[in-house]
Amino acid sequence: MSVPANQVLNLQSDQTRKDLARTVAALFEKWGLSAEEQLILLGMSPESRKVLPQYRRGERALPNAPDTLARVGYLLGIHKGLRLLFPESEALRFGWVKLRNRVLEGHTPLEVMLTDGLLGVARIARFIDFQRGQ
């Protein structure tokens, strides 16, 4: 999903949140995440498992909840940052979240995000921005 830099997404719109759901579901697939990991990153309960295929198909909108939308914003920001950091290596771009990192005390970025919730996702997004010199 590409939006011009000067355009603001209307997150109140079901269609926008459906598009975001489809985009983040595709990212999770590229990252090779389990359903449980996907739900944790989205801040959803294990009982929400049935919505994941609906997100992938663009049939269901993400909840209009600040926590969920913030998480998705950070996750897509991480993806964008990785695309800019590793433009030549798709394997590194999509595998990076599962690589151990000294700066993260030997943890993977995925472990940080899963363990620390929204704060962990935000931390990894800031880490990527720092790596890019932002």
Secondary structure, 3 states (H helix, E strand, C coil): CCCCCCCCCCCCCHHHHHHHHHHHHHHHHHHCCCHHHHHHHHCCCHHHHHHHHHHHHCCCCCCCCHHHHHHHHHHHHHHHHHHHHCCCCHHHHHHHHHCCCHHHCCCCHHHHHHHHHHHHHHHHHHHHHHHCCC
